Amino acid sequence: MKVDELLDKHNLERETTTRYIDAITHMNQSETATEIEVSRQTINRYKNTFAQMRPQERSLIIASLIQEKLLEQGLEK
């Protein structure tokens, strides 16, 4: 299954998911909400959705979106 299909299946937005993954790894939920400019309720929904995913789905989404982010950062230099 492709990343976009998984995001649709779980009703997640691609850009918000990418920003969520990046921020939540080094911030708490309140800080993450502020950093990516969404509500704490949205952060909680994303956290719960990720918790309900199969491990393979979660890993595919995280790996794919972070790889894209790293490639974008490399192009910006």
PyMOL Python script that loads the backbone (N, CA, C, O; Angstrom):
from pymol import cmd

cmd.read_pdbstr("""\
ATOM      1  N   MET A   1       0.841  -1.178   0.000  1.00  0.00           N
ATOM      2  CA  MET A   1       0.000   0.000   0.000  1.00  0.00           C
ATOM      3  C   MET A   1       0.891   1.248   0.000  1.00  0.00           C
ATOM      4  O   MET A   1       1.915   1.281   0.682  1.00  0.00           O
ATOM      5  N   LYS A   2       0.509   2.243  -0.744  1.00  0.00           N
ATOM      6  CA  LYS A   2       1.284   3.475  -0.841  1.00  0.00           C
ATOM      7  C   LYS A   2       0.987   4.404   0.337  1.00  0.00           C
ATOM      8  O   LYS A   2      -0.054   4.298   0.984  1.00  0.00           O
ATOM      9  N   VAL A   3       1.917   5.306   0.597  1.00  0.00           N
ATOM     10  CA  VAL A   3       1.790   6.224   1.726  1.00  0.00           C
ATOM     11  C   VAL A   3       0.517   7.061   1.617  1.00  0.00           C
ATOM     12  O   VAL A   3      -0.212   7.207   2.598  1.00  0.00           O
ATOM     13  N   ASP A   4       0.246   7.608   0.444  1.00  0.00           N
ATOM     14  CA  ASP A   4      -0.954   8.436   0.297  1.00  0.00           C
ATOM     15  C   ASP A   4      -2.231   7.642   0.567  1.00  0.00           C
ATOM     16  O   ASP A   4      -3.194   8.175   1.117  1.00  0.00           O
ATOM     17  N   GLU A   5      -2.234   6.385   0.183  1.00  0.00           N
ATOM     18  CA  GLU A   5      -3.395   5.535   0.463  1.00  0.00           C
ATOM     19  C   GLU A   5      -3.554   5.305   1.963  1.00  0.00           C
ATOM     20  O   GLU A   5      -4.669   5.313   2.484  1.00  0.00           O
ATOM     21  N   LEU A   6      -2.431   5.098   2.654  1.00  0.00           N
ATOM     22  CA  LEU A   6      -2.487   4.919   4.105  1.00  0.00           C
ATOM     23  C   LEU A   6      -2.958   6.185   4.804  1.00  0.00           C
ATOM     24  O   LEU A   6      -3.764   6.129   5.734  1.00  0.00           O
ATOM     25  N   LEU A   7      -2.452   7.326   4.351  1.00  0.00           N
ATOM     26  CA  LEU A   7      -2.874   8.595   4.951  1.00  0.00           C
ATOM     27  C   LEU A   7      -4.371   8.800   4.754  1.00  0.00           C
ATOM     28  O   LEU A   7      -5.072   9.207   5.680  1.00  0.00           O
ATOM     29  N   ASP A   8      -4.854   8.522   3.561  1.00  0.00           N
ATOM     30  CA  ASP A   8      -6.293   8.635   3.291  1.00  0.00           C
ATOM     31  C   ASP A   8      -7.091   7.661   4.155  1.00  0.00           C
ATOM     32  O   ASP A   8      -8.120   8.022   4.726  1.00  0.00           O
ATOM     33  N   LYS A   9      -6.612   6.438   4.242  1.00  0.00           N
ATOM     34  CA  LYS A   9      -7.284   5.415   5.036  1.00  0.00           C
ATOM     35  C   LYS A   9      -7.473   5.859   6.485  1.00  0.00           C
ATOM     36  O   LYS A   9      -8.499   5.575   7.103  1.00  0.00           O
ATOM     37  N   HIS A  10      -6.471   6.561   7.017  1.00  0.00           N
ATOM     38  CA  HIS A  10      -6.498   6.993   8.415  1.00  0.00           C
ATOM     39  C   HIS A  10      -6.920   8.462   8.568  1.00  0.00           C
ATOM     40  O   HIS A  10      -6.868   9.024   9.662  1.00  0.00           O
ATOM     41  N   ASN A  11      -7.337   9.067   7.454  1.00  0.00           N
ATOM     42  CA  ASN A  11      -7.825  10.448   7.457  1.00  0.00           C
ATOM     43  C   ASN A  11      -6.788  11.431   8.018  1.00  0.00           C
ATOM     44  O   ASN A  11      -7.096  12.266   8.868  1.00  0.00           O
ATOM     45  N   LEU A  12      -5.559  11.309   7.522  1.00  0.00           N
ATOM     46  CA  LEU A  12      -4.466  12.183   7.939  1.00  0.00           C
ATOM     47  C   LEU A  12      -4.003  13.018   6.751  1.00  0.00           C
ATOM     48  O   LEU A  12      -4.003  12.556   5.611  1.00  0.00           O
ATOM     49  N   GLU A  13      -3.610  14.249   7.037  1.00  0.00           N
ATOM     50  CA  GLU A  13      -3.083  15.130   5.996  1.00  0.00           C
ATOM     51  C   GLU A  13      -1.577  14.932   5.881  1.00  0.00           C
ATOM     52  O   GLU A  13      -0.874  14.832   6.886  1.00  0.00           O
ATOM     53  N   ARG A  14      -1.098  14.877   4.660  1.00  0.00           N
ATOM     54  CA  ARG A  14       0.318  14.592   4.405  1.00  0.00           C
ATOM     55  C   ARG A  14       1.245  15.616   5.080  1.00  0.00           C
ATOM     56  O   ARG A  14       2.161  15.229   5.804  1.00  0.00           O
ATOM     57  N   GLU A  15       1.021  16.891   4.855  1.00  0.00           N
ATOM     58  CA  GLU A  15       1.921  17.916   5.409  1.00  0.00           C
ATOM     59  C   GLU A  15       1.871  17.922   6.938  1.00  0.00           C
ATOM     60  O   GLU A  15       2.912  17.992   7.590  1.00  0.00           O
ATOM     61  N   THR A  16       0.684  17.849   7.506  1.00  0.00           N
ATOM     62  CA  THR A  16       0.560  17.844   8.962  1.00  0.00           C
ATOM     63  C   THR A  16       1.209  16.604   9.552  1.00  0.00           C
ATOM     64  O   THR A  16       1.835  16.674  10.609  1.00  0.00           O
ATOM     65  N   THR A  17       1.065  15.477   8.882  1.00  0.00           N
ATOM     66  CA  THR A  17       1.682  14.241   9.366  1.00  0.00           C
ATOM     67  C   THR A  17       3.197  14.359   9.363  1.00  0.00           C
ATOM     68  O   THR A  17       3.850  13.957  10.326  1.00  0.00           O
ATOM     69  N   THR A  18       3.753  14.893   8.316  1.00  0.00           N
ATOM     70  CA  THR A  18       5.205  15.084   8.241  1.00  0.00           C
ATOM     71  C   THR A  18       5.683  15.990   9.361  1.00  0.00           C
ATOM     72  O   THR A  18       6.661  15.680  10.042  1.00  0.00           O
ATOM     73  N   ARG A  19       5.005  17.094   9.552  1.00  0.00           N
ATOM     74  CA  ARG A  19       5.391  18.041  10.604  1.00  0.00           C
ATOM     75  C   ARG A  19       5.191  17.436  11.988  1.00  0.00           C
ATOM     76  O   ARG A  19       5.995  17.672  12.891  1.00  0.00           O
ATOM     77  N   TYR A  20       4.125  16.656  12.162  1.00  0.00           N
ATOM     78  CA  TYR A  20       3.859  15.985  13.434  1.00  0.00           C
ATOM     79  C   TYR A  20       4.989  15.008  13.761  1.00  0.00           C
ATOM     80  O   TYR A  20       5.524  15.025  14.869  1.00  0.00           O
ATOM     81  N   ILE A  21       5.352  14.164  12.804  1.00  0.00           N
ATOM     82  CA  ILE A  21       6.400  13.168  13.028  1.00  0.00           C
ATOM     83  C   ILE A  21       7.702  13.847  13.433  1.00  0.00           C
ATOM     84  O   ILE A  21       8.374  13.406  14.366  1.00  0.00           O
ATOM     85  N   ASP A  22       8.051  14.904  12.740  1.00  0.00           N
ATOM     86  CA  ASP A  22       9.297  15.610  13.028  1.00  0.00           C
ATOM     87  C   ASP A  22       9.264  16.234  14.419  1.00  0.00           C
ATOM     88  O   ASP A  22      10.221  16.096  15.181  1.00  0.00           O
ATOM     89  N   ALA A  23       8.186  16.909  14.752  1.00  0.00           N
ATOM     90  CA  ALA A  23       8.122  17.642  16.015  1.00  0.00           C
ATOM     91  C   ALA A  23       7.948  16.733  17.232  1.00  0.00           C
ATOM     92  O   ALA A  23       8.562  16.974  18.272  1.00  0.00           O
ATOM     93  N   ILE A  24       7.132  15.707  17.118  1.00  0.00           N
ATOM     94  CA  ILE A  24       6.806  14.888  18.284  1.00  0.00           C
ATOM     95  C   ILE A  24       8.011  14.101  18.784  1.00  0.00           C
ATOM     96  O   ILE A  24       8.022  13.645  19.927  1.00  0.00           O
ATOM     97  N   THR A  25       9.020  13.937  17.943  1.00  0.00           N
ATOM     98  CA  THR A  25      10.207  13.183  18.369  1.00  0.00           C
ATOM     99  C   THR A  25      11.074  13.957  19.353  1.00  0.00           C
ATOM    100  O   THR A  25      11.920  13.367  20.024  1.00  0.00           O
ATOM    101  N   HIS A  26      10.874  15.278  19.450  1.00  0.00           N
ATOM    102  CA  HIS A  26      11.706  16.047  20.379  1.00  0.00           C
ATOM    103  C   HIS A  26      10.917  17.082  21.184  1.00  0.00           C
ATOM    104  O   HIS A  26      11.506  17.942  21.839  1.00  0.00           O
ATOM    105  N   MET A  27       9.586  16.999  21.132  1.00  0.00           N
ATOM    106  CA  MET A  27       8.749  17.937  21.882  1.00  0.00           C
ATOM    107  C   MET A  27       7.588  17.177  22.507  1.00  0.00           C
ATOM    108  O   MET A  27       7.227  16.088  22.061  1.00  0.00           O
ATOM    109  N   ASN A  28       7.009  17.770  23.549  1.00  0.00           N
ATOM    110  CA  ASN A  28       5.795  17.174  24.096  1.00  0.00           C
ATOM    111  C   ASN A  28       4.605  17.579  23.225  1.00  0.00           C
ATOM    112  O   ASN A  28       4.764  18.320  22.255  1.00  0.00           O
ATOM    113  N   GLN A  29       3.413  17.090  23.573  1.00  0.00           N
ATOM    114  CA  GLN A  29       2.250  17.335  22.720  1.00  0.00           C
ATOM    115  C   GLN A  29       1.894  18.819  22.624  1.00  0.00           C
ATOM    116  O   GLN A  29       1.550  19.298  21.544  1.00  0.00           O
ATOM    117  N   SER A  30       1.971  19.544  23.725  1.00  0.00           N
ATOM    118  CA  SER A  30       1.644  20.979  23.697  1.00  0.00           C
ATOM    119  C   SER A  30       2.626  21.748  22.830  1.00  0.00           C
ATOM    120  O   SER A  30       2.228  22.593  22.028  1.00  0.00           O
ATOM    121  N   GLU A  31       3.904  21.454  22.991  1.00  0.00           N
ATOM    122  CA  GLU A  31       4.928  22.123  22.185  1.00  0.00           C
ATOM    123  C   GLU A  31       4.766  21.775  20.707  1.00  0.00           C
ATOM    124  O   GLU A  31       4.930  22.633  19.839  1.00  0.00           O
ATOM    125  N   THR A  32       4.446  20.525  20.429  1.00  0.00           N
ATOM    126  CA  THR A  32       4.245  20.097  19.041  1.00  0.00           C
ATOM    127  C   THR A  32       3.084  20.849  18.411  1.00  0.00           C
ATOM    128  O   THR A  32       3.182  21.310  17.274  1.00  0.00           O
ATOM    129  N   ALA A  33       1.977  20.976  19.151  1.00  0.00           N
ATOM    130  CA  ALA A  33       0.809  21.705  18.638  1.00  0.00           C
ATOM    131  C   ALA A  33       1.181  23.141  18.294  1.00  0.00           C
ATOM    132  O   ALA A  33       0.795  23.652  17.243  1.00  0.00           O
ATOM    133  N   THR A  34       1.923  23.782  19.168  1.00  0.00           N
ATOM    134  CA  THR A  34       2.348  25.164  18.925  1.00  0.00           C
ATOM    135  C   THR A  34       3.294  25.234  17.729  1.00  0.00           C
ATOM    136  O   THR A  34       3.147  26.096  16.862  1.00  0.00           O
ATOM    137  N   GLU A  35       4.252  24.335  17.688  1.00  0.00           N
ATOM    138  CA  GLU A  35       5.266  24.326  16.624  1.00  0.00           C
ATOM    139  C   GLU A  35       4.645  24.160  15.238  1.00  0.00           C
ATOM    140  O   GLU A  35       5.046  24.844  14.297  1.00  0.00           O
ATOM    141  N   ILE A  36       3.676  23.263  15.106  1.00  0.00           N
ATOM    142  CA  ILE A  36       3.122  23.009  13.771  1.00  0.00           C
ATOM    143  C   ILE A  36       1.782  23.705  13.553  1.00  0.00           C
ATOM    144  O   ILE A  36       1.107  23.485  12.547  1.00  0.00           O
ATOM    145  N   GLU A  37       1.411  24.546  14.513  1.00  0.00           N
ATOM    146  CA  GLU A  37       0.244  25.429  14.403  1.00  0.00           C
ATOM    147  C   GLU A  37      -1.062  24.667  14.205  1.00  0.00           C
ATOM    148  O   GLU A  37      -1.847  24.967  13.307  1.00  0.00           O
ATOM    149  N   VAL A  38      -1.275  23.667  15.071  1.00  0.00           N
ATOM    150  CA  VAL A  38      -2.548  22.953  15.124  1.00  0.00           C
ATOM    151  C   VAL A  38      -2.970  22.879  16.590  1.00  0.00           C
ATOM    152  O   VAL A  38      -2.194  23.208  17.488  1.00  0.00           O
ATOM    153  N   SER A  39      -4.194  22.450  16.817  1.00  0.00           N
ATOM    154  CA  SER A  39      -4.686  22.351  18.191  1.00  0.00           C
ATOM    155  C   SER A  39      -4.098  21.127  18.894  1.00  0.00           C
ATOM    156  O   SER A  39      -3.615  20.198  18.248  1.00  0.00           O
ATOM    157  N   ARG A  40      -4.149  21.145  20.219  1.00  0.00           N
ATOM    158  CA  ARG A  40      -3.723  19.980  20.987  1.00  0.00           C
ATOM    159  C   ARG A  40      -4.649  18.798  20.694  1.00  0.00           C
ATOM    160  O   ARG A  40      -4.233  17.641  20.751  1.00  0.00           O
ATOM    161  N   GLN A  41      -5.889  19.102  20.386  1.00  0.00           N
ATOM    162  CA  GLN A  41      -6.841  18.051  20.030  1.00  0.00           C
ATOM    163  C   GLN A  41      -6.392  17.334  18.753  1.00  0.00           C
ATOM    164  O   GLN A  41      -6.487  16.110  18.657  1.00  0.00           O
ATOM    165  N   THR A  42      -5.907  18.094  17.783  1.00  0.00           N
ATOM    166  CA  THR A  42      -5.401  17.501  16.547  1.00  0.00           C
ATOM    167  C   THR A  42      -4.198  16.612  16.844  1.00  0.00           C
ATOM    168  O   THR A  42      -4.101  15.505  16.314  1.00  0.00           O
ATOM    169  N   ILE A  43      -3.286  17.083  17.681  1.00  0.00           N
ATOM    170  CA  ILE A  43      -2.108  16.287  18.042  1.00  0.00           C
ATOM    171  C   ILE A  43      -2.540  14.992  18.711  1.00  0.00           C
ATOM    172  O   ILE A  43      -1.998  13.925  18.420  1.00  0.00           O
ATOM    173  N   ASN A  44      -3.514  15.084  19.605  1.00  0.00           N
ATOM    174  CA  ASN A  44      -4.000  13.894  20.286  1.00  0.00           C
ATOM    175  C   ASN A  44      -4.629  12.908  19.289  1.00  0.00           C
ATOM    176  O   ASN A  44      -4.452  11.696  19.412  1.00  0.00           O
ATOM    177  N   ARG A  45      -5.364  13.439  18.303  1.00  0.00           N
ATOM    178  CA  ARG A  45      -5.963  12.583  17.278  1.00  0.00           C
ATOM    179  C   ARG A  45      -4.877  11.869  16.472  1.00  0.00           C
ATOM    180  O   ARG A  45      -4.989  10.674  16.198  1.00  0.00           O
ATOM    181  N   TYR A  46      -3.829  12.599  16.092  1.00  0.00           N
ATOM    182  CA  TYR A  46      -2.739  11.984  15.339  1.00  0.00           C
ATOM    183  C   TYR A  46      -2.055  10.911  16.180  1.00  0.00           C
ATOM    184  O   TYR A  46      -1.759   9.825  15.683  1.00  0.00           O
ATOM    185  N   LYS A  47      -1.805  11.214  17.450  1.00  0.00           N
ATOM    186  CA  LYS A  47      -1.171  10.240  18.346  1.00  0.00           C
ATOM    187  C   LYS A  47      -2.016   8.971  18.429  1.00  0.00           C
ATOM    188  O   LYS A  47      -1.491   7.865  18.295  1.00  0.00           O
ATOM    189  N   ASN A  48      -3.303   9.123  18.647  1.00  0.00           N
ATOM    190  CA  ASN A  48      -4.195   7.961  18.745  1.00  0.00           C
ATOM    191  C   ASN A  48      -4.283   7.190  17.435  1.00  0.00           C
ATOM    192  O   ASN A  48      -4.334   5.960  17.436  1.00  0.00           O
ATOM    193  N   THR A  49      -4.301   7.907  16.324  1.00  0.00           N
ATOM    194  CA  THR A  49      -4.357   7.247  15.013  1.00  0.00           C
ATOM    195  C   THR A  49      -3.098   6.433  14.778  1.00  0.00           C
ATOM    196  O   THR A  49      -3.175   5.295  14.315  1.00  0.00           O
ATOM    197  N   PHE A  50      -1.940   7.001  15.090  1.00  0.00           N
ATOM    198  CA  PHE A  50      -0.688   6.261  14.924  1.00  0.00           C
ATOM    199  C   PHE A  50      -0.669   5.033  15.829  1.00  0.00           C
ATOM    200  O   PHE A  50      -0.162   3.983  15.436  1.00  0.00           O
ATOM    201  N   ALA A  51      -1.212   5.153  17.024  1.00  0.00           N
ATOM    202  CA  ALA A  51      -1.250   4.027  17.958  1.00  0.00           C
ATOM    203  C   ALA A  51      -2.139   2.891  17.448  1.00  0.00           C
ATOM    204  O   ALA A  51      -1.896   1.725  17.759  1.00  0.00           O
ATOM    205  N   GLN A  52      -3.157   3.223  16.674  1.00  0.00           N
ATOM    206  CA  GLN A  52      -4.093   2.217  16.158  1.00  0.00           C
ATOM    207  C   GLN A  52      -3.623   1.557  14.866  1.00  0.00           C
ATOM    208  O   GLN A  52      -4.172   0.533  14.459  1.00  0.00           O
ATOM    209  N   MET A  53      -2.628   2.126  14.229  1.00  0.00           N
ATOM    210  CA  MET A  53      -2.130   1.564  12.973  1.00  0.00           C
ATOM    211  C   MET A  53      -1.382   0.260  13.224  1.00  0.00           C
ATOM    212  O   MET A  53      -0.851   0.017  14.308  1.00  0.00           O
ATOM    213  N   ARG A  54      -1.359  -0.560  12.192  1.00  0.00           N
ATOM    214  CA  ARG A  54      -0.474  -1.724  12.233  1.00  0.00           C
ATOM    215  C   ARG A  54       0.964  -1.221  12.213  1.00  0.00           C
ATOM    216  O   ARG A  54       1.239  -0.189  11.601  1.00  0.00           O
ATOM    217  N   PRO A  55       1.884  -1.920  12.864  1.00  0.00           N
ATOM    218  CA  PRO A  55       3.283  -1.458  12.887  1.00  0.00           C
ATOM    219  C   PRO A  55       3.863  -1.206  11.493  1.00  0.00           C
ATOM    220  O   PRO A  55       4.625  -0.258  11.302  1.00  0.00           O
ATOM    221  N   GLN A  56       3.508  -2.049  10.521  1.00  0.00           N
ATOM    222  CA  GLN A  56       4.030  -1.879   9.159  1.00  0.00           C
ATOM    223  C   GLN A  56       3.523  -0.580   8.536  1.00  0.00           C
ATOM    224  O   GLN A  56       4.272   0.111   7.846  1.00  0.00           O
ATOM    225  N   GLU A  57       2.261  -0.247   8.776  1.00  0.00           N
ATOM    226  CA  GLU A  57       1.703   1.002   8.242  1.00  0.00           C
ATOM    227  C   GLU A  57       2.406   2.200   8.863  1.00  0.00           C
ATOM    228  O   GLU A  57       2.819   3.125   8.164  1.00  0.00           O
ATOM    229  N   ARG A  58       2.534   2.173  10.170  1.00  0.00           N
ATOM    230  CA  ARG A  58       3.180   3.277  10.890  1.00  0.00           C
ATOM    231  C   ARG A  58       4.609   3.463  10.401  1.00  0.00           C
ATOM    232  O   ARG A  58       5.039   4.583  10.128  1.00  0.00           O
ATOM    233  N   SER A  59       5.339   2.359  10.291  1.00  0.00           N
ATOM    234  CA  SER A  59       6.736   2.434   9.843  1.00  0.00           C
ATOM    235  C   SER A  59       6.855   2.972   8.427  1.00  0.00           C
ATOM    236  O   SER A  59       7.734   3.786   8.145  1.00  0.00           O
ATOM    237  N   LEU A  60       5.983   2.528   7.538  1.00  0.00           N
ATOM    238  CA  LEU A  60       6.017   2.997   6.152  1.00  0.00           C
ATOM    239  C   LEU A  60       5.757   4.498   6.073  1.00  0.00           C
ATOM    240  O   LEU A  60       6.465   5.212   5.362  1.00  0.00           O
ATOM    241  N   ILE A  61       4.768   4.974   6.780  1.00  0.00           N
ATOM    242  CA  ILE A  61       4.452   6.405   6.765  1.00  0.00           C
ATOM    243  C   ILE A  61       5.616   7.210   7.316  1.00  0.00           C
ATOM    244  O   ILE A  61       6.055   8.178   6.695  1.00  0.00           O
ATOM    245  N   ILE A  62       6.120   6.814   8.484  1.00  0.00           N
ATOM    246  CA  ILE A  62       7.212   7.563   9.114  1.00  0.00           C
ATOM    247  C   ILE A  62       8.446   7.569   8.218  1.00  0.00           C
ATOM    248  O   ILE A  62       9.021   8.628   7.964  1.00  0.00           O
ATOM    249  N   ALA A  63       8.853   6.411   7.744  1.00  0.00           N
ATOM    250  CA  ALA A  63      10.063   6.320   6.923  1.00  0.00           C
ATOM    251  C   ALA A  63       9.939   7.127   5.637  1.00  0.00           C
ATOM    252  O   ALA A  63      10.861   7.853   5.265  1.00  0.00           O
ATOM    253  N   SER A  64       8.816   7.003   4.968  1.00  0.00           N
ATOM    254  CA  SER A  64       8.626   7.689   3.685  1.00  0.00           C
ATOM    255  C   SER A  64       8.602   9.207   3.842  1.00  0.00           C
ATOM    256  O   SER A  64       9.270   9.928   3.101  1.00  0.00           O
ATOM    257  N   LEU A  65       7.829   9.681   4.810  1.00  0.00           N
ATOM    258  CA  LEU A  65       7.707  11.135   4.958  1.00  0.00           C
ATOM    259  C   LEU A  65       8.979  11.776   5.484  1.00  0.00           C
ATOM    260  O   LEU A  65       9.322  12.885   5.074  1.00  0.00           O
ATOM    261  N   ILE A  66       9.683  11.106   6.379  1.00  0.00           N
ATOM    262  CA  ILE A  66      10.945  11.661   6.871  1.00  0.00           C
ATOM    263  C   ILE A  66      12.003  11.641   5.774  1.00  0.00           C
ATOM    264  O   ILE A  66      12.811  12.566   5.680  1.00  0.00           O
ATOM    265  N   GLN A  67      12.011  10.607   4.949  1.00  0.00           N
ATOM    266  CA  GLN A  67      12.950  10.570   3.828  1.00  0.00           C
ATOM    267  C   GLN A  67      12.696  11.746   2.882  1.00  0.00           C
ATOM    268  O   GLN A  67      13.639  12.402   2.442  1.00  0.00           O
ATOM    269  N   GLU A  68      11.434  12.010   2.573  1.00  0.00           N
ATOM    270  CA  GLU A  68      11.100  13.163   1.726  1.00  0.00           C
ATOM    271  C   GLU A  68      11.575  14.460   2.363  1.00  0.00           C
ATOM    272  O   GLU A  68      12.124  15.323   1.679  1.00  0.00           O
ATOM    273  N   LYS A  69      11.369  14.601   3.660  1.00  0.00           N
ATOM    274  CA  LYS A  69      11.787  15.817   4.359  1.00  0.00           C
ATOM    275  C   LYS A  69      13.311  15.976   4.298  1.00  0.00           C
ATOM    276  O   LYS A  69      13.811  17.077   4.070  1.00  0.00           O
ATOM    277  N   LEU A  70      14.037  14.893   4.500  1.00  0.00           N
ATOM    278  CA  LEU A  70      15.494  14.954   4.425  1.00  0.00           C
ATOM    279  C   LEU A  70      15.964  15.342   3.028  1.00  0.00           C
ATOM    280  O   LEU A  70      16.901  16.128   2.888  1.00  0.00           O
ATOM    281  N   LEU A  71      15.329  14.805   2.001  1.00  0.00           N
ATOM    282  CA  LEU A  71      15.695  15.150   0.634  1.00  0.00           C
ATOM    283  C   LEU A  71      15.423  16.618   0.347  1.00  0.00           C
ATOM    284  O   LEU A  71      16.223  17.281  -0.312  1.00  0.00           O
ATOM    285  N   GLU A  72      14.298  17.129   0.838  1.00  0.00           N
ATOM    286  CA  GLU A  72      13.965  18.551   0.654  1.00  0.00           C
ATOM    287  C   GLU A  72      14.998  19.438   1.360  1.00  0.00           C
ATOM    288  O   GLU A  72      15.426  20.456   0.816  1.00  0.00           O
ATOM    289  N   GLN A  73      15.388  19.049   2.559  1.00  0.00           N
ATOM    290  CA  GLN A  73      16.383  19.826   3.298  1.00  0.00           C
ATOM    291  C   GLN A  73      17.718  19.821   2.579  1.00  0.00           C
ATOM    292  O   GLN A  73      18.422  20.831   2.573  1.00  0.00           O
ATOM    293  N   GLY A  74      18.074  18.699   1.974  1.00  0.00           N
ATOM    294  CA  GLY A  74      19.325  18.605   1.229  1.00  0.00           C
ATOM    295  C   GLY A  74      19.318  19.508   0.014  1.00  0.00           C
ATOM    296  O   GLY A  74      20.348  20.077  -0.346  1.00  0.00           O
ATOM    297  N   LEU A  75      18.157  19.646  -0.625  1.00  0.00           N
ATOM    298  CA  LEU A  75      18.042  20.501  -1.806  1.00  0.00           C
ATOM    299  C   LEU A  75      18.094  21.972  -1.450  1.00  0.00           C
ATOM    300  O   LEU A  75      18.471  22.795  -2.284  1.00  0.00           O
ATOM    301  N   GLU A  76      17.718  22.322  -0.214  1.00  0.00           N
ATOM    302  CA  GLU A  76      17.689  23.715   0.209  1.00  0.00           C
ATOM    303  C   GLU A  76      19.070  24.276   0.463  1.00  0.00           C
ATOM    304  O   GLU A  76      19.256  25.493   0.453  1.00  0.00           O
ATOM    305  N   LYS A  77      20.049  23.403   0.691  1.00  0.00           N
ATOM    306  CA  LYS A  77      21.416  23.868   1.014  1.00  0.00           C
ATOM    307  C   LYS A  77      22.130  24.407  -0.170  1.00  0.00           C
ATOM    308  O   LYS A  77      23.280  24.833  -0.057  1.00  0.00           O
TER     309      LYS A  77
END
""", "prot")
cmd.dss("prot")
cmd.show_as("cartoon", "prot")
cmd.util.cbc("prot")
cmd.orient("prot")
